[in-house]
Each structure stands twice: as structure tokens, then as C-alpha cells.
Amino acid sequence: MSKFSRDLSEITKLHRSGPENVSAQYKWIYKKAVLTKKVSENKI
């Protein structure tokens, strides 16, 4: 969860820095977060 929160704060920082910087990294982080969530759900 802490990793996910860190990613979320990174996304927020990127959003503040400007939309043109966001798209690629945001998509990658989001995808990674979704995959991480799926993996942790499968472990339960």
C-alpha cells in the first residue's frame, strides 16, 4: 500500500508540473499500480 501511495504522490507531482509531462509516466505508473493491485488480490 505504501508503494501505491508513493506512486500516487508522484502522479500528483507530475500533474502539478504540467500535463505534457504526465501522460507517458502517468500511464506507466497507473498500469503498474493496476497490475500490483491485481497481484496482491490474487495472493489473498
mmCIF file of the N, C-alpha and C atoms, coordinates in Angstrom:
data_MODEL
# 
_entry.id   MODEL 
# 
loop_
_atom_site.group_PDB 
_atom_site.id 
_atom_site.type_symbol 
_atom_site.label_atom_id 
_atom_site.label_alt_id 
_atom_site.label_comp_id 
_atom_site.label_asym_id 
_atom_site.label_entity_id 
_atom_site.label_seq_id 
_atom_site.pdbx_PDB_ins_code 
_atom_site.Cartn_x 
_atom_site.Cartn_y 
_atom_site.Cartn_z 
_atom_site.occupancy 
_atom_site.B_iso_or_equiv 
_atom_site.pdbx_formal_charge 
_atom_site.auth_seq_id 
_atom_site.auth_comp_id 
_atom_site.auth_asym_id 
_atom_site.auth_atom_id 
_atom_site.pdbx_PDB_model_num 
ATOM 1   N N  . MET A 1 1  ? 0.830  -1.206  0.000   1.00 0.00 ? 1  MET A N  1 
ATOM 2   C CA . MET A 1 1  ? 0.000  0.000   0.000   1.00 0.00 ? 1  MET A CA 1 
ATOM 3   C C  . MET A 1 1  ? 0.865  1.255   0.000   1.00 0.00 ? 1  MET A C  1 
ATOM 4   N N  . SER A 1 2  ? 1.947  1.229   0.781   1.00 0.00 ? 2  SER A N  1 
ATOM 5   C CA . SER A 1 2  ? 2.826  2.401   0.838   1.00 0.00 ? 2  SER A CA 1 
ATOM 6   C C  . SER A 1 2  ? 3.446  2.690   -0.525  1.00 0.00 ? 2  SER A C  1 
ATOM 7   N N  . LYS A 1 3  ? 3.770  1.615   -1.263  1.00 0.00 ? 3  LYS A N  1 
ATOM 8   C CA . LYS A 1 3  ? 4.315  1.789   -2.614  1.00 0.00 ? 3  LYS A CA 1 
ATOM 9   C C  . LYS A 1 3  ? 3.288  2.472   -3.505  1.00 0.00 ? 3  LYS A C  1 
ATOM 10  N N  . PHE A 1 4  ? 2.049  2.019   -3.393  1.00 0.00 ? 4  PHE A N  1 
ATOM 11  C CA . PHE A 1 4  ? 0.967  2.592   -4.186  1.00 0.00 ? 4  PHE A CA 1 
ATOM 12  C C  . PHE A 1 4  ? 0.782  4.067   -3.846  1.00 0.00 ? 4  PHE A C  1 
ATOM 13  N N  . SER A 1 5  ? 0.839  4.395   -2.558  1.00 0.00 ? 5  SER A N  1 
ATOM 14  C CA . SER A 1 5  ? 0.699  5.784   -2.119  1.00 0.00 ? 5  SER A CA 1 
ATOM 15  C C  . SER A 1 5  ? 1.823  6.645   -2.673  1.00 0.00 ? 5  SER A C  1 
ATOM 16  N N  . ARG A 1 6  ? 3.044  6.080   -2.684  1.00 0.00 ? 6  ARG A N  1 
ATOM 17  C CA . ARG A 1 6  ? 4.177  6.816   -3.247  1.00 0.00 ? 6  ARG A CA 1 
ATOM 18  C C  . ARG A 1 6  ? 3.950  7.103   -4.720  1.00 0.00 ? 6  ARG A C  1 
ATOM 19  N N  . ASP A 1 7  ? 3.486  6.089   -5.462  1.00 0.00 ? 7  ASP A N  1 
ATOM 20  C CA . ASP A 1 7  ? 3.195  6.284   -6.883  1.00 0.00 ? 7  ASP A CA 1 
ATOM 21  C C  . ASP A 1 7  ? 2.148  7.367   -7.072  1.00 0.00 ? 7  ASP A C  1 
ATOM 22  N N  . LEU A 1 8  ? 1.134  7.359   -6.200  1.00 0.00 ? 8  LEU A N  1 
ATOM 23  C CA . LEU A 1 8  ? 0.067  8.343   -6.282  1.00 0.00 ? 8  LEU A CA 1 
ATOM 24  C C  . LEU A 1 8  ? 0.604  9.753   -6.068  1.00 0.00 ? 8  LEU A C  1 
ATOM 25  N N  . SER A 1 9  ? 1.502  9.913   -5.107  1.00 0.00 ? 9  SER A N  1 
ATOM 26  C CA . SER A 1 9  ? 2.079  11.234  -4.860  1.00 0.00 ? 9  SER A CA 1 
ATOM 27  C C  . SER A 1 9  ? 2.961  11.668  -6.024  1.00 0.00 ? 9  SER A C  1 
ATOM 28  N N  . GLU A 1 10 ? 3.636  10.711  -6.661  1.00 0.00 ? 10 GLU A N  1 
ATOM 29  C CA . GLU A 1 10 ? 4.417  11.019  -7.864  1.00 0.00 ? 10 GLU A CA 1 
ATOM 30  C C  . GLU A 1 10 ? 3.509  11.541  -8.970  1.00 0.00 ? 10 GLU A C  1 
ATOM 31  N N  . ILE A 1 11 ? 2.374  10.874  -9.146  1.00 0.00 ? 11 ILE A N  1 
ATOM 32  C CA . ILE A 1 11 ? 1.406  11.297  -10.163 1.00 0.00 ? 11 ILE A CA 1 
ATOM 33  C C  . ILE A 1 11 ? 0.945  12.718  -9.878  1.00 0.00 ? 11 ILE A C  1 
ATOM 34  N N  . THR A 1 12 ? 0.651  12.997  -8.609  1.00 0.00 ? 12 THR A N  1 
ATOM 35  C CA . THR A 1 12 ? 0.200  14.334  -8.224  1.00 0.00 ? 12 THR A CA 1 
ATOM 36  C C  . THR A 1 12 ? 1.259  15.372  -8.557  1.00 0.00 ? 12 THR A C  1 
ATOM 37  N N  . LYS A 1 13 ? 2.512  15.061  -8.246  1.00 0.00 ? 13 LYS A N  1 
ATOM 38  C CA . LYS A 1 13 ? 3.618  15.972  -8.558  1.00 0.00 ? 13 LYS A CA 1 
ATOM 39  C C  . LYS A 1 13 ? 3.706  16.214  -10.058 1.00 0.00 ? 13 LYS A C  1 
ATOM 40  N N  . LEU A 1 14 ? 3.565  15.137  -10.835 1.00 0.00 ? 14 LEU A N  1 
ATOM 41  C CA . LEU A 1 14 ? 3.621  15.264  -12.289 1.00 0.00 ? 14 LEU A CA 1 
ATOM 42  C C  . LEU A 1 14 ? 2.491  16.149  -12.801 1.00 0.00 ? 14 LEU A C  1 
ATOM 43  N N  . HIS A 1 15 ? 1.308  15.963  -12.238 1.00 0.00 ? 15 HIS A N  1 
ATOM 44  C CA . HIS A 1 15 ? 0.167  16.773  -12.649 1.00 0.00 ? 15 HIS A CA 1 
ATOM 45  C C  . HIS A 1 15 ? 0.447  18.251  -12.401 1.00 0.00 ? 15 HIS A C  1 
ATOM 46  N N  . ARG A 1 16 ? 1.058  18.542  -11.255 1.00 0.00 ? 16 ARG A N  1 
ATOM 47  C CA . ARG A 1 16 ? 1.359  19.932  -10.923 1.00 0.00 ? 16 ARG A CA 1 
ATOM 48  C C  . ARG A 1 16 ? 2.410  20.506  -11.867 1.00 0.00 ? 16 ARG A C  1 
ATOM 49  N N  . SER A 1 17 ? 3.340  19.658  -12.292 1.00 0.00 ? 17 SER A N  1 
ATOM 50  C CA . SER A 1 17 ? 4.431  20.144  -13.140 1.00 0.00 ? 17 SER A CA 1 
ATOM 51  C C  . SER A 1 17 ? 3.969  20.421  -14.566 1.00 0.00 ? 17 SER A C  1 
ATOM 52  N N  . GLY A 1 18 ? 2.827  19.880  -14.946 1.00 0.00 ? 18 GLY A N  1 
ATOM 53  C CA . GLY A 1 18 ? 2.288  20.178  -16.279 1.00 0.00 ? 18 GLY A CA 1 
ATOM 54  C C  . GLY A 1 18 ? 1.821  18.941  -17.006 1.00 0.00 ? 18 GLY A C  1 
ATOM 55  N N  . PRO A 1 19 ? 0.701  19.044  -17.695 1.00 0.00 ? 19 PRO A N  1 
ATOM 56  C CA . PRO A 1 19 ? 0.089  17.885  -18.343 1.00 0.00 ? 19 PRO A CA 1 
ATOM 57  C C  . PRO A 1 19 ? 0.974  17.216  -19.386 1.00 0.00 ? 19 PRO A C  1 
ATOM 58  N N  . GLU A 1 20 ? 1.819  17.983  -20.061 1.00 0.00 ? 20 GLU A N  1 
ATOM 59  C CA . GLU A 1 20 ? 2.643  17.383  -21.119 1.00 0.00 ? 20 GLU A CA 1 
ATOM 60  C C  . GLU A 1 20 ? 3.649  16.386  -20.537 1.00 0.00 ? 20 GLU A C  1 
ATOM 61  N N  . ASN A 1 21 ? 4.031  16.575  -19.273 1.00 0.00 ? 21 ASN A N  1 
ATOM 62  C CA . ASN A 1 21 ? 4.963  15.640  -18.637 1.00 0.00 ? 21 ASN A CA 1 
ATOM 63  C C  . ASN A 1 21 ? 4.255  14.402  -18.096 1.00 0.00 ? 21 ASN A C  1 
ATOM 64  N N  . VAL A 1 22 ? 2.942  14.499  -17.958 1.00 0.00 ? 22 VAL A N  1 
ATOM 65  C CA . VAL A 1 22 ? 2.211  13.461  -17.251 1.00 0.00 ? 22 VAL A CA 1 
ATOM 66  C C  . VAL A 1 22 ? 2.002  12.214  -18.091 1.00 0.00 ? 22 VAL A C  1 
ATOM 67  N N  . SER A 1 23 ? 1.470  12.383  -19.293 1.00 0.00 ? 23 SER A N  1 
ATOM 68  C CA . SER A 1 23 ? 0.825  11.281  -19.996 1.00 0.00 ? 23 SER A CA 1 
ATOM 69  C C  . SER A 1 23 ? 1.598  9.971   -19.983 1.00 0.00 ? 23 SER A C  1 
ATOM 70  N N  . ALA A 1 24 ? 2.842  9.978   -20.460 1.00 0.00 ? 24 ALA A N  1 
ATOM 71  C CA . ALA A 1 24 ? 3.584  8.722   -20.570 1.00 0.00 ? 24 ALA A CA 1 
ATOM 72  C C  . ALA A 1 24 ? 3.859  8.109   -19.199 1.00 0.00 ? 24 ALA A C  1 
ATOM 73  N N  . GLN A 1 25 ? 4.394  8.906   -18.284 1.00 0.00 ? 25 GLN A N  1 
ATOM 74  C CA . GLN A 1 25 ? 4.713  8.380   -16.963 1.00 0.00 ? 25 GLN A CA 1 
ATOM 75  C C  . GLN A 1 25 ? 3.457  8.002   -16.201 1.00 0.00 ? 25 GLN A C  1 
ATOM 76  N N  . TYR A 1 26 ? 2.413  8.812   -16.342 1.00 0.00 ? 26 TYR A N  1 
ATOM 77  C CA . TYR A 1 26 ? 1.156  8.530   -15.656 1.00 0.00 ? 26 TYR A CA 1 
ATOM 78  C C  . TYR A 1 26 ? 0.609  7.184   -16.098 1.00 0.00 ? 26 TYR A C  1 
ATOM 79  N N  . LYS A 1 27 ? 0.581  6.968   -17.402 1.00 0.00 ? 27 LYS A N  1 
ATOM 80  C CA . LYS A 1 27 ? 0.068  5.703   -17.937 1.00 0.00 ? 27 LYS A CA 1 
ATOM 81  C C  . LYS A 1 27 ? 0.874  4.530   -17.407 1.00 0.00 ? 27 LYS A C  1 
ATOM 82  N N  . TRP A 1 28 ? 2.205  4.697   -17.383 1.00 0.00 ? 28 TRP A N  1 
ATOM 83  C CA . TRP A 1 28 ? 3.066  3.615   -16.917 1.00 0.00 ? 28 TRP A CA 1 
ATOM 84  C C  . TRP A 1 28 ? 2.828  3.331   -15.436 1.00 0.00 ? 28 TRP A C  1 
ATOM 85  N N  . ILE A 1 29 ? 2.789  4.394   -14.632 1.00 0.00 ? 29 ILE A N  1 
ATOM 86  C CA . ILE A 1 29 ? 2.580  4.231   -13.190 1.00 0.00 ? 29 ILE A CA 1 
ATOM 87  C C  . ILE A 1 29 ? 1.205  3.635   -12.917 1.00 0.00 ? 29 ILE A C  1 
ATOM 88  N N  . TYR A 1 30 ? 0.206  4.119   -13.653 1.00 0.00 ? 30 TYR A N  1 
ATOM 89  C CA . TYR A 1 30 ? -1.154 3.620   -13.462 1.00 0.00 ? 30 TYR A CA 1 
ATOM 90  C C  . TYR A 1 30 ? -1.229 2.138   -13.804 1.00 0.00 ? 30 TYR A C  1 
ATOM 91  N N  . LYS A 1 31 ? -0.637 1.783   -14.929 1.00 0.00 ? 31 LYS A N  1 
ATOM 92  C CA . LYS A 1 31 ? -0.630 0.386   -15.356 1.00 0.00 ? 31 LYS A CA 1 
ATOM 93  C C  . LYS A 1 31 ? 0.046  -0.484  -14.299 1.00 0.00 ? 31 LYS A C  1 
ATOM 94  N N  . LYS A 1 32 ? 1.186  0.007   -13.798 1.00 0.00 ? 32 LYS A N  1 
ATOM 95  C CA . LYS A 1 32 ? 1.935  -0.727  -12.787 1.00 0.00 ? 32 LYS A CA 1 
ATOM 96  C C  . LYS A 1 32 ? 1.099  -0.877  -11.510 1.00 0.00 ? 32 LYS A C  1 
ATOM 97  N N  . ALA A 1 33 ? 0.412  0.198   -11.142 1.00 0.00 ? 33 ALA A N  1 
ATOM 98  C CA . ALA A 1 33 ? -0.418 0.168   -9.938  1.00 0.00 ? 33 ALA A CA 1 
ATOM 99  C C  . ALA A 1 33 ? -1.552 -0.837  -10.086 1.00 0.00 ? 33 ALA A C  1 
ATOM 100 N N  . VAL A 1 34 ? -2.178 -0.850  -11.257 1.00 0.00 ? 34 VAL A N  1 
ATOM 101 C CA . VAL A 1 34 ? -3.269 -1.792  -11.515 1.00 0.00 ? 34 VAL A CA 1 
ATOM 102 C C  . VAL A 1 34 ? -2.754 -3.225  -11.459 1.00 0.00 ? 34 VAL A C  1 
ATOM 103 N N  . LEU A 1 35 ? -1.599 -3.462  -12.086 1.00 0.00 ? 35 LEU A N  1 
ATOM 104 C CA . LEU A 1 35 ? -1.011 -4.800  -12.066 1.00 0.00 ? 35 LEU A CA 1 
ATOM 105 C C  . LEU A 1 35 ? -0.660 -5.226  -10.643 1.00 0.00 ? 35 LEU A C  1 
ATOM 106 N N  . THR A 1 36 ? -0.087 -4.303  -9.881  1.00 0.00 ? 36 THR A N  1 
ATOM 107 C CA . THR A 1 36 ? 0.279  -4.589  -8.495  1.00 0.00 ? 36 THR A CA 1 
ATOM 108 C C  . THR A 1 36 ? -0.960 -4.943  -7.686  1.00 0.00 ? 36 THR A C  1 
ATOM 109 N N  . LYS A 1 37 ? -2.030 -4.190  -7.910  1.00 0.00 ? 37 LYS A N  1 
ATOM 110 C CA . LYS A 1 37 ? -3.286 -4.432  -7.210  1.00 0.00 ? 37 LYS A CA 1 
ATOM 111 C C  . LYS A 1 37 ? -3.817 -5.823  -7.552  1.00 0.00 ? 37 LYS A C  1 
ATOM 112 N N  . LYS A 1 38 ? -3.784 -6.166  -8.828  1.00 0.00 ? 38 LYS A N  1 
ATOM 113 C CA . LYS A 1 38 ? -4.264 -7.480  -9.263  1.00 0.00 ? 38 LYS A CA 1 
ATOM 114 C C  . LYS A 1 38 ? -3.461 -8.592  -8.609  1.00 0.00 ? 38 LYS A C  1 
ATOM 115 N N  . VAL A 1 39 ? -2.146 -8.409  -8.582  1.00 0.00 ? 39 VAL A N  1 
ATOM 116 C CA . VAL A 1 39 ? -1.273 -9.423  -7.996  1.00 0.00 ? 39 VAL A CA 1 
ATOM 117 C C  . VAL A 1 39 ? -1.581 -9.599  -6.516  1.00 0.00 ? 39 VAL A C  1 
ATOM 118 N N  . SER A 1 40 ? -1.732 -8.489  -5.789  1.00 0.00 ? 40 SER A N  1 
ATOM 119 C CA . SER A 1 40 ? -1.988 -8.586  -4.354  1.00 0.00 ? 40 SER A CA 1 
ATOM 120 C C  . SER A 1 40 ? -3.375 -9.173  -4.088  1.00 0.00 ? 40 SER A C  1 
ATOM 121 N N  . GLU A 1 41 ? -4.336 -8.916  -4.969  1.00 0.00 ? 41 GLU A N  1 
ATOM 122 C CA . GLU A 1 41 ? -5.667 -9.508  -4.814  1.00 0.00 ? 41 GLU A CA 1 
ATOM 123 C C  . GLU A 1 41 ? -5.605 -11.013 -5.038  1.00 0.00 ? 41 GLU A C  1 
ATOM 124 N N  . ASN A 1 42 ? -4.771 -11.433 -5.988  1.00 0.00 ? 42 ASN A N  1 
ATOM 125 C CA . ASN A 1 42 ? -4.638 -12.859 -6.271  1.00 0.00 ? 42 ASN A CA 1 
ATOM 126 C C  . ASN A 1 42 ? -3.987 -13.612 -5.112  1.00 0.00 ? 42 ASN A C  1 
ATOM 127 N N  . LYS A 1 43 ? -3.129 -12.924 -4.370  1.00 0.00 ? 43 LYS A N  1 
ATOM 128 C CA . LYS A 1 43 ? -2.437 -13.564 -3.249  1.00 0.00 ? 43 LYS A CA 1 
ATOM 129 C C  . LYS A 1 43 ? -3.400 -13.872 -2.107  1.00 0.00 ? 43 LYS A C  1 
ATOM 130 N N  . ILE A 1 44 ? -4.439 -13.082 -1.975  1.00 0.00 ? 44 ILE A N  1 
ATOM 131 C CA . ILE A 1 44 ? -5.382 -13.239 -0.854  1.00 0.00 ? 44 ILE A CA 1 
ATOM 132 C C  . ILE A 1 44 ? -6.158 -14.544 -1.001  1.00 0.00 ? 44 ILE A C  1 
# 
